[in-house]
Structure formats: structure tokens, C-alpha cells
Amino acid sequence: MHSSTERDFRESIYSGSGDNCVETADLSAGAAVGDFKTPEKGHFDLNATEGSPS
């Protein structure tokens, strides 16, 4: 997990309405994902294969 200060996060286009939002940041080989309401809990990284829709 990484802190949000290390990356340029934005609200995901896959966020739901209301309080169900996530934030994402581009990585060289995937994306980082986290809850924008609790950035202190960190984010997890997905490589390009893990983050692909099936």
C-alpha cells in the first residue's frame, strides 16, 4: 500500500453515486486504487492484467 501523496489520484469513472467513490492513479504498468474518503489507509496497486475487465 502507498500513501496518496506519492501519486496523482483522481475520481474513478467507475465510482458509484453518493458515498461509493474510489480514486485511481495511473502507474507505468497498471493502476493504483483506493477509497478517496480514507486516503490515510493507503491504496493498492493492480498490474495491467489484474485490472483488465473480463
CHARMM-style PDB file with segment names, atoms N, HN, CA, C and O in Angstrom:
ATOM      1  N   MET     1       0.839  -1.178   0.000  1.00  0.00      PROA
ATOM      2  CA  MET     1       0.000   0.000   0.000  1.00  0.00      PROA
ATOM      3  C   MET     1       0.883   1.241   0.000  1.00  0.00      PROA
ATOM      4  O   MET     1       1.992   1.236   0.535  1.00  0.00      PROA
ATOM      5  N   HSD     2       0.375   2.287  -0.602  1.00  0.00      PROA
ATOM      6  HN  HSD     2      -0.526   2.291  -1.036  1.00  0.00      PROA
ATOM      7  CA  HSD     2       1.120   3.525  -0.738  1.00  0.00      PROA
ATOM      8  C   HSD     2       0.247   4.689  -0.287  1.00  0.00      PROA
ATOM      9  O   HSD     2      -0.980   4.612  -0.332  1.00  0.00      PROA
ATOM     10  N   SER     3       0.887   5.756   0.144  1.00  0.00      PROA
ATOM     11  HN  SER     3       1.884   5.818   0.180  1.00  0.00      PROA
ATOM     12  CA  SER     3       0.104   6.926   0.532  1.00  0.00      PROA
ATOM     13  C   SER     3      -0.303   7.698  -0.719  1.00  0.00      PROA
ATOM     14  O   SER     3       0.373   7.624  -1.745  1.00  0.00      PROA
ATOM     15  N   SER     4      -1.409   8.439  -0.634  1.00  0.00      PROA
ATOM     16  HN  SER     4      -1.958   8.499   0.199  1.00  0.00      PROA
ATOM     17  CA  SER     4      -1.920   9.181  -1.782  1.00  0.00      PROA
ATOM     18  C   SER     4      -1.026  10.348  -2.171  1.00  0.00      PROA
ATOM     19  O   SER     4      -1.165  10.875  -3.275  1.00  0.00      PROA
ATOM     20  N   THR     5      -0.120  10.767  -1.308  1.00  0.00      PROA
ATOM     21  HN  THR     5      -0.008  10.340  -0.411  1.00  0.00      PROA
ATOM     22  CA  THR     5       0.742  11.885  -1.638  1.00  0.00      PROA
ATOM     23  C   THR     5       1.809  11.503  -2.659  1.00  0.00      PROA
ATOM     24  O   THR     5       2.440  12.385  -3.241  1.00  0.00      PROA
ATOM     25  N   GLU     6       2.024  10.216  -2.886  1.00  0.00      PROA
ATOM     26  HN  GLU     6       1.512   9.499  -2.413  1.00  0.00      PROA
ATOM     27  CA  GLU     6       3.051   9.754  -3.811  1.00  0.00      PROA
ATOM     28  C   GLU     6       2.569   9.743  -5.259  1.00  0.00      PROA
ATOM     29  O   GLU     6       3.392   9.621  -6.166  1.00  0.00      PROA
ATOM     30  N   ARG     7       1.278   9.866  -5.505  1.00  0.00      PROA
ATOM     31  HN  ARG     7       0.610   9.966  -4.768  1.00  0.00      PROA
ATOM     32  CA  ARG     7       0.721   9.709  -6.845  1.00  0.00      PROA
ATOM     33  C   ARG     7      -0.348  10.760  -7.119  1.00  0.00      PROA
ATOM     34  O   ARG     7      -0.864  11.402  -6.204  1.00  0.00      PROA
ATOM     35  N   ASP     8      -0.665  10.917  -8.389  1.00  0.00      PROA
ATOM     36  HN  ASP     8      -0.246  10.396  -9.132  1.00  0.00      PROA
ATOM     37  CA  ASP     8      -1.678  11.877  -8.818  1.00  0.00      PROA
ATOM     38  C   ASP     8      -3.022  11.156  -8.961  1.00  0.00      PROA
ATOM     39  O   ASP     8      -3.322  10.608 -10.022  1.00  0.00      PROA
ATOM     40  N   PHE     9      -3.832  11.156  -7.892  1.00  0.00      PROA
ATOM     41  HN  PHE     9      -3.588  11.601  -7.030  1.00  0.00      PROA
ATOM     42  CA  PHE     9      -5.106  10.439  -7.887  1.00  0.00      PROA
ATOM     43  C   PHE     9      -6.243  11.302  -8.409  1.00  0.00      PROA
ATOM     44  O   PHE     9      -6.213  12.528  -8.296  1.00  0.00      PROA
ATOM     45  N   ARG    10      -7.239  10.650  -8.979  1.00  0.00      PROA
ATOM     46  HN  ARG    10      -7.263   9.655  -9.071  1.00  0.00      PROA
ATOM     47  CA  ARG    10      -8.462  11.294  -9.459  1.00  0.00      PROA
ATOM     48  C   ARG    10      -9.624  10.341  -9.197  1.00  0.00      PROA
ATOM     49  O   ARG    10      -9.412   9.147  -8.985  1.00  0.00      PROA
ATOM     50  N   GLU    11     -10.850  10.862  -9.209  1.00  0.00      PROA
ATOM     51  HN  GLU    11     -11.022  11.832  -9.380  1.00  0.00      PROA
ATOM     52  CA  GLU    11     -12.018  10.009  -9.017  1.00  0.00      PROA
ATOM     53  C   GLU    11     -12.165   9.074 -10.216  1.00  0.00      PROA
ATOM     54  O   GLU    11     -12.065   9.502 -11.366  1.00  0.00      PROA
ATOM     55  N   SER    12     -12.400   7.810  -9.936  1.00  0.00      PROA
ATOM     56  HN  SER    12     -12.482   7.462  -9.001  1.00  0.00      PROA
ATOM     57  CA  SER    12     -12.546   6.811 -10.987  1.00  0.00      PROA
ATOM     58  C   SER    12     -13.851   7.004 -11.749  1.00  0.00      PROA
ATOM     59  O   SER    12     -14.860   7.402 -11.167  1.00  0.00      PROA
ATOM     60  N   ILE    13     -13.832   6.723 -13.048  1.00  0.00      PROA
ATOM     61  HN  ILE    13     -13.012   6.400 -13.520  1.00  0.00      PROA
ATOM     62  CA  ILE    13     -15.067   6.773 -13.839  1.00  0.00      PROA
ATOM     63  C   ILE    13     -16.003   5.638 -13.453  1.00  0.00      PROA
ATOM     64  O   ILE    13     -17.179   5.654 -13.816  1.00  0.00      PROA
ATOM     65  N   TYR    14     -15.492   4.650 -12.720  1.00  0.00      PROA
ATOM     66  HN  TYR    14     -14.536   4.637 -12.425  1.00  0.00      PROA
ATOM     67  CA  TYR    14     -16.307   3.522 -12.276  1.00  0.00      PROA
ATOM     68  C   TYR    14     -16.901   3.742 -10.883  1.00  0.00      PROA
ATOM     69  O   TYR    14     -17.541   2.841 -10.341  1.00  0.00      PROA
ATOM     70  N   SER    15     -16.702   4.915 -10.303  1.00  0.00      PROA
ATOM     71  HN  SER    15     -16.182   5.647 -10.744  1.00  0.00      PROA
ATOM     72  CA  SER    15     -17.265   5.218  -8.991  1.00  0.00      PROA
ATOM     73  C   SER    15     -18.787   5.248  -9.068  1.00  0.00      PROA
ATOM     74  O   SER    15     -19.370   5.640 -10.079  1.00  0.00      PROA
ATOM     75  N   GLY    16     -19.403   4.831  -7.989  1.00  0.00      PROA
ATOM     76  HN  GLY    16     -18.929   4.513  -7.168  1.00  0.00      PROA
ATOM     77  CA  GLY    16     -20.855   4.914  -7.911  1.00  0.00      PROA
ATOM     78  C   GLY    16     -21.270   6.309  -7.500  1.00  0.00      PROA
ATOM     79  O   GLY    16     -20.429   7.193  -7.336  1.00  0.00      PROA
ATOM     80  N   SER    17     -22.547   6.505  -7.337  1.00  0.00      PROA
ATOM     81  HN  SER    17     -23.230   5.788  -7.471  1.00  0.00      PROA
ATOM     82  CA  SER    17     -23.031   7.810  -6.891  1.00  0.00      PROA
ATOM     83  C   SER    17     -22.996   7.892  -5.367  1.00  0.00      PROA
ATOM     84  O   SER    17     -22.879   6.877  -4.680  1.00  0.00      PROA
ATOM     85  N   GLY    18     -23.096   9.083  -4.866  1.00  0.00      PROA
ATOM     86  HN  GLY    18     -23.191   9.907  -5.424  1.00  0.00      PROA
ATOM     87  CA  GLY    18     -23.122   9.284  -3.421  1.00  0.00      PROA
ATOM     88  C   GLY    18     -21.772   9.033  -2.788  1.00  0.00      PROA
ATOM     89  O   GLY    18     -20.759   9.561  -3.245  1.00  0.00      PROA
ATOM     90  N   ASP    19     -21.751   8.226  -1.733  1.00  0.00      PROA
ATOM     91  HN  ASP    19     -22.574   7.797  -1.362  1.00  0.00      PROA
ATOM     92  CA  ASP    19     -20.522   7.980  -0.975  1.00  0.00      PROA
ATOM     93  C   ASP    19     -19.710   6.799  -1.487  1.00  0.00      PROA
ATOM     94  O   ASP    19     -18.687   6.466  -0.889  1.00  0.00      PROA
ATOM     95  N   ASN    20     -20.126   6.158  -2.568  1.00  0.00      PROA
ATOM     96  HN  ASN    20     -20.958   6.428  -3.054  1.00  0.00      PROA
ATOM     97  CA  ASN    20     -19.435   4.974  -3.071  1.00  0.00      PROA
ATOM     98  C   ASN    20     -18.453   5.341  -4.179  1.00  0.00      PROA
ATOM     99  O   ASN    20     -18.636   4.959  -5.335  1.00  0.00      PROA
ATOM    100  N   CYS    21     -17.419   6.079  -3.819  1.00  0.00      PROA
ATOM    101  HN  CYS    21     -17.270   6.389  -2.880  1.00  0.00      PROA
ATOM    102  CA  CYS    21     -16.450   6.541  -4.811  1.00  0.00      PROA
ATOM    103  C   CYS    21     -15.068   5.976  -4.506  1.00  0.00      PROA
ATOM    104  O   CYS    21     -14.682   5.803  -3.350  1.00  0.00      PROA
ATOM    105  N   VAL    22     -14.346   5.700  -5.567  1.00  0.00      PROA
ATOM    106  HN  VAL    22     -14.659   5.841  -6.506  1.00  0.00      PROA
ATOM    107  CA  VAL    22     -12.959   5.283  -5.443  1.00  0.00      PROA
ATOM    108  C   VAL    22     -12.106   6.248  -6.247  1.00  0.00      PROA
ATOM    109  O   VAL    22     -12.602   6.954  -7.124  1.00  0.00      PROA
ATOM    110  N   GLU    23     -10.810   6.268  -5.936  1.00  0.00      PROA
ATOM    111  HN  GLU    23     -10.407   5.693  -5.223  1.00  0.00      PROA
ATOM    112  CA  GLU    23      -9.889   7.084  -6.699  1.00  0.00      PROA
ATOM    113  C   GLU    23      -8.850   6.181  -7.335  1.00  0.00      PROA
ATOM    114  O   GLU    23      -8.525   5.118  -6.807  1.00  0.00      PROA
ATOM    115  N   THR    24      -8.334   6.615  -8.472  1.00  0.00      PROA
ATOM    116  HN  THR    24      -8.598   7.479  -8.901  1.00  0.00      PROA
ATOM    117  CA  THR    24      -7.333   5.843  -9.197  1.00  0.00      PROA
ATOM    118  C   THR    24      -6.176   6.739  -9.591  1.00  0.00      PROA
ATOM    119  O   THR    24      -6.314   7.959  -9.682  1.00  0.00      PROA
ATOM    120  N   ALA    25      -5.039   6.113  -9.822  1.00  0.00      PROA
ATOM    121  HN  ALA    25      -4.927   5.122  -9.748  1.00  0.00      PROA
ATOM    122  CA  ALA    25      -3.850   6.808 -10.335  1.00  0.00      PROA
ATOM    123  C   ALA    25      -3.188   5.885 -11.341  1.00  0.00      PROA
ATOM    124  O   ALA    25      -3.080   4.681 -11.112  1.00  0.00      PROA
ATOM    125  N   ASP    26      -2.749   6.449 -12.451  1.00  0.00      PROA
ATOM    126  HN  ASP    26      -2.837   7.427 -12.637  1.00  0.00      PROA
ATOM    127  CA  ASP    26      -2.053   5.663 -13.461  1.00  0.00      PROA
ATOM    128  C   ASP    26      -0.661   5.288 -12.976  1.00  0.00      PROA
ATOM    129  O   ASP    26       0.047   6.096 -12.375  1.00  0.00      PROA
ATOM    130  N   LEU    27      -0.287   4.049 -13.251  1.00  0.00      PROA
ATOM    131  HN  LEU    27      -0.862   3.392 -13.739  1.00  0.00      PROA
ATOM    132  CA  LEU    27       1.067   3.571 -12.997  1.00  0.00      PROA
ATOM    133  C   LEU    27       1.660   3.136 -14.331  1.00  0.00      PROA
ATOM    134  O   LEU    27       0.921   2.960 -15.300  1.00  0.00      PROA
ATOM    135  N   SER    28       2.946   2.962 -14.401  1.00  0.00      PROA
ATOM    136  HN  SER    28       3.546   3.104 -13.614  1.00  0.00      PROA
ATOM    137  CA  SER    28       3.573   2.590 -15.672  1.00  0.00      PROA
ATOM    138  C   SER    28       3.071   1.241 -16.180  1.00  0.00      PROA
ATOM    139  O   SER    28       3.047   1.021 -17.391  1.00  0.00      PROA
ATOM    140  N   ALA    29       2.671   0.337 -15.297  1.00  0.00      PROA
ATOM    141  HN  ALA    29       2.690   0.515 -14.313  1.00  0.00      PROA
ATOM    142  CA  ALA    29       2.208  -0.989 -15.723  1.00  0.00      PROA
ATOM    143  C   ALA    29       0.869  -1.354 -15.091  1.00  0.00      PROA
ATOM    144  O   ALA    29       0.641  -2.527 -14.796  1.00  0.00      PROA
ATOM    145  N   GLY    30      -0.028  -0.383 -14.873  1.00  0.00      PROA
ATOM    146  HN  GLY    30       0.158   0.570 -15.113  1.00  0.00      PROA
ATOM    147  CA  GLY    30      -1.320  -0.676 -14.269  1.00  0.00      PROA
ATOM    148  C   GLY    30      -1.940   0.551 -13.636  1.00  0.00      PROA
ATOM    149  O   GLY    30      -1.893   1.644 -14.200  1.00  0.00      PROA
ATOM    150  N   ALA    31      -2.530   0.365 -12.444  1.00  0.00      PROA
ATOM    151  HN  ALA    31      -2.568  -0.523 -11.986  1.00  0.00      PROA
ATOM    152  CA  ALA    31      -3.199   1.463 -11.752  1.00  0.00      PROA
ATOM    153  C   ALA    31      -3.165   1.235 -10.246  1.00  0.00      PROA
ATOM    154  O   ALA    31      -3.054   0.101  -9.779  1.00  0.00      PROA
ATOM    155  N   ALA    32      -3.262   2.330  -9.493  1.00  0.00      PROA
ATOM    156  HN  ALA    32      -3.352   3.251  -9.873  1.00  0.00      PROA
ATOM    157  CA  ALA    32      -3.421   2.269  -8.047  1.00  0.00      PROA
ATOM    158  C   ALA    32      -4.873   2.633  -7.749  1.00  0.00      PROA
ATOM    159  O   ALA    32      -5.447   3.504  -8.404  1.00  0.00      PROA
ATOM    160  N   VAL    33      -5.466   1.964  -6.756  1.00  0.00      PROA
ATOM    161  HN  VAL    33      -5.000   1.257  -6.224  1.00  0.00      PROA
ATOM    162  CA  VAL    33      -6.882   2.147  -6.436  1.00  0.00      PROA
ATOM    163  C   VAL    33      -7.032   2.338  -4.928  1.00  0.00      PROA
ATOM    164  O   VAL    33      -6.342   1.685  -4.145  1.00  0.00      PROA
ATOM    165  N   GLY    34      -7.935   3.235  -4.522  1.00  0.00      PROA
ATOM    166  HN  GLY    34      -8.495   3.766  -5.158  1.00  0.00      PROA
ATOM    167  CA  GLY    34      -8.184   3.445  -3.101  1.00  0.00      PROA
ATOM    168  C   GLY    34      -9.490   4.170  -2.861  1.00  0.00      PROA
ATOM    169  O   GLY    34     -10.149   4.611  -3.802  1.00  0.00      PROA
ATOM    170  N   ASP    35      -9.861   4.291  -1.597  1.00  0.00      PROA
ATOM    171  HN  ASP    35      -9.326   3.932  -0.832  1.00  0.00      PROA
ATOM    172  CA  ASP    35     -11.072   4.977  -1.165  1.00  0.00      PROA
ATOM    173  C   ASP    35     -10.721   6.445  -0.915  1.00  0.00      PROA
ATOM    174  O   ASP    35      -9.891   6.747  -0.056  1.00  0.00      PROA
ATOM    175  N   PHE    36     -11.346   7.351  -1.656  1.00  0.00      PROA
ATOM    176  HN  PHE    36     -12.019   7.106  -2.354  1.00  0.00      PROA
ATOM    177  CA  PHE    36     -10.983   8.767  -1.524  1.00  0.00      PROA
ATOM    178  C   PHE    36     -11.337   9.343  -0.169  1.00  0.00      PROA
ATOM    179  O   PHE    36     -10.769  10.361   0.224  1.00  0.00      PROA
ATOM    180  N   LYS    37     -12.269   8.719   0.569  1.00  0.00      PROA
ATOM    181  HN  LYS    37     -12.730   7.891   0.250  1.00  0.00      PROA
ATOM    182  CA  LYS    37     -12.665   9.235   1.878  1.00  0.00      PROA
ATOM    183  C   LYS    37     -11.659   8.881   2.964  1.00  0.00      PROA
ATOM    184  O   LYS    37     -11.626   9.537   4.006  1.00  0.00      PROA
ATOM    185  N   THR    38     -10.839   7.860   2.743  1.00  0.00      PROA
ATOM    186  HN  THR    38     -10.866   7.327   1.897  1.00  0.00      PROA
ATOM    187  CA  THR    38      -9.869   7.443   3.748  1.00  0.00      PROA
ATOM    188  C   THR    38      -8.487   7.239   3.116  1.00  0.00      PROA
ATOM    189  O   THR    38      -7.953   6.131   3.148  1.00  0.00      PROA
ATOM    190  N   PRO    39      -7.905   8.299   2.543  1.00  0.00      PROA
ATOM    191  CA  PRO    39      -6.602   8.155   1.895  1.00  0.00      PROA
ATOM    192  C   PRO    39      -5.488   7.731   2.850  1.00  0.00      PROA
ATOM    193  O   PRO    39      -4.472   7.184   2.420  1.00  0.00      PROA
ATOM    194  N   GLU    40      -5.678   7.983   4.150  1.00  0.00      PROA
ATOM    195  HN  GLU    40      -6.503   8.427   4.500  1.00  0.00      PROA
ATOM    196  CA  GLU    40      -4.661   7.593   5.125  1.00  0.00      PROA
ATOM    197  C   GLU    40      -4.510   6.072   5.220  1.00  0.00      PROA
ATOM    198  O   GLU    40      -3.501   5.583   5.728  1.00  0.00      PROA
ATOM    199  N   LYS    41      -5.497   5.328   4.739  1.00  0.00      PROA
ATOM    200  HN  LYS    41      -6.317   5.725   4.326  1.00  0.00      PROA
ATOM    201  CA  LYS    41      -5.411   3.861   4.743  1.00  0.00      PROA
ATOM    202  C   LYS    41      -4.597   3.338   3.570  1.00  0.00      PROA
ATOM    203  O   LYS    41      -4.305   2.144   3.506  1.00  0.00      PROA
ATOM    204  N   GLY    42      -4.230   4.208   2.646  1.00  0.00      PROA
ATOM    205  HN  GLY    42      -4.467   5.178   2.698  1.00  0.00      PROA
ATOM    206  CA  GLY    42      -3.395   3.808   1.530  1.00  0.00      PROA
ATOM    207  C   GLY    42      -4.201   3.300   0.347  1.00  0.00      PROA
ATOM    208  O   GLY    42      -5.431   3.361   0.335  1.00  0.00      PROA
ATOM    209  N   HSD    43      -3.479   2.796  -0.648  1.00  0.00      PROA
ATOM    210  HN  HSD    43      -2.480   2.746  -0.638  1.00  0.00      PROA
ATOM    211  CA  HSD    43      -4.057   2.317  -1.895  1.00  0.00      PROA
ATOM    212  C   HSD    43      -3.384   1.020  -2.273  1.00  0.00      PROA
ATOM    213  O   HSD    43      -2.298   0.716  -1.778  1.00  0.00      PROA
ATOM    214  N   PHE    44      -4.008   0.256  -3.139  1.00  0.00      PROA
ATOM    215  HN  PHE    44      -4.890   0.503  -3.541  1.00  0.00      PROA
ATOM    216  CA  PHE    44      -3.350  -0.948  -3.624  1.00  0.00      PROA
ATOM    217  C   PHE    44      -3.117  -0.827  -5.121  1.00  0.00      PROA
ATOM    218  O   PHE    44      -3.855  -0.143  -5.832  1.00  0.00      PROA
ATOM    219  N   ASP    45      -2.078  -1.505  -5.580  1.00  0.00      PROA
ATOM    220  HN  ASP    45      -1.479  -2.060  -5.002  1.00  0.00      PROA
ATOM    221  CA  ASP    45      -1.687  -1.450  -6.988  1.00  0.00      PROA
ATOM    222  C   ASP    45      -2.191  -2.671  -7.734  1.00  0.00      PROA
ATOM    223  O   ASP    45      -2.156  -3.789  -7.219  1.00  0.00      PROA
ATOM    224  N   LEU    46      -2.655  -2.448  -8.939  1.00  0.00      PROA
ATOM    225  HN  LEU    46      -2.683  -1.541  -9.357  1.00  0.00      PROA
ATOM    226  CA  LEU    46      -3.057  -3.528  -9.842  1.00  0.00      PROA
ATOM    227  C   LEU    46      -2.179  -3.447 -11.078  1.00  0.00      PROA
ATOM    228  O   LEU    46      -1.988  -2.368 -11.638  1.00  0.00      PROA
ATOM    229  N   ASN    47      -1.643  -4.591 -11.509  1.00  0.00      PROA
ATOM    230  HN  ASN    47      -1.799  -5.468 -11.055  1.00  0.00      PROA
ATOM    231  CA  ASN    47      -0.894  -4.545 -12.755  1.00  0.00      PROA
ATOM    232  C   ASN    47      -1.900  -4.588 -13.897  1.00  0.00      PROA
ATOM    233  O   ASN    47      -3.085  -4.819 -13.654  1.00  0.00      PROA
ATOM    234  N   ALA    48      -1.468  -4.374 -15.121  1.00  0.00      PROA
ATOM    235  HN  ALA    48      -0.506  -4.186 -15.318  1.00  0.00      PROA
ATOM    236  CA  ALA    48      -2.371  -4.268 -16.259  1.00  0.00      PROA
ATOM    237  C   ALA    48      -3.248  -5.516 -16.431  1.00  0.00      PROA
ATOM    238  O   ALA    48      -4.400  -5.390 -16.847  1.00  0.00      PROA
ATOM    239  N   THR    49      -2.747  -6.691 -16.128  1.00  0.00      PROA
ATOM    240  HN  THR    49      -1.811  -6.793 -15.790  1.00  0.00      PROA
ATOM    241  CA  THR    49      -3.525  -7.930 -16.257  1.00  0.00      PROA
ATOM    242  C   THR    49      -4.588  -8.018 -15.175  1.00  0.00      PROA
ATOM    243  O   THR    49      -5.722  -8.396 -15.469  1.00  0.00      PROA
ATOM    244  N   GLU    50      -4.261  -7.683 -13.936  1.00  0.00      PROA
ATOM    245  HN  GLU    50      -3.339  -7.377 -13.697  1.00  0.00      PROA
ATOM    246  CA  GLU    50      -5.219  -7.753 -12.837  1.00  0.00      PROA
ATOM    247  C   GLU    50      -6.340  -6.731 -12.989  1.00  0.00      PROA
ATOM    248  O   GLU    50      -7.466  -6.979 -12.559  1.00  0.00      PROA
ATOM    249  N   GLY    51      -6.044  -5.601 -13.589  1.00  0.00      PROA
ATOM    250  HN  GLY    51      -5.129  -5.400 -13.938  1.00  0.00      PROA
ATOM    251  CA  GLY    51      -7.027  -4.528 -13.703  1.00  0.00      PROA
ATOM    252  C   GLY    51      -7.897  -4.599 -14.942  1.00  0.00      PROA
ATOM    253  O   GLY    51      -8.765  -3.747 -15.132  1.00  0.00      PROA
ATOM    254  N   SER    52      -7.685  -5.599 -15.794  1.00  0.00      PROA
ATOM    255  HN  SER    52      -6.980  -6.291 -15.640  1.00  0.00      PROA
ATOM    256  CA  SER    52      -8.461  -5.697 -17.031  1.00  0.00      PROA
ATOM    257  C   SER    52      -9.826  -6.302 -16.771  1.00  0.00      PROA
ATOM    258  O   SER    52      -9.937  -7.286 -16.040  1.00  0.00      PROA
ATOM    259  N   PRO    53     -10.873  -5.724 -17.362  1.00  0.00      PROA
ATOM    260  CA  PRO    53     -12.199  -6.332 -17.210  1.00  0.00      PROA
ATOM    261  C   PRO    53     -12.253  -7.675 -17.921  1.00  0.00      PROA
ATOM    262  O   PRO    53     -11.597  -7.872 -18.944  1.00  0.00      PROA
ATOM    263  N   SER    54     -13.038  -8.601 -17.374  1.00  0.00      PROA
ATOM    264  HN  SER    54     -13.571  -8.441 -16.543  1.00  0.00      PROA
ATOM    265  CA  SER    54     -13.130  -9.911 -18.038  1.00  0.00      PROA
ATOM    266  C   SER    54     -14.324 -10.012 -18.933  1.00  0.00      PROA
ATOM    267  OT1 SER    54     -14.539 -11.050 -19.560  1.00  0.00      PROA
TER     268      SER     54
END
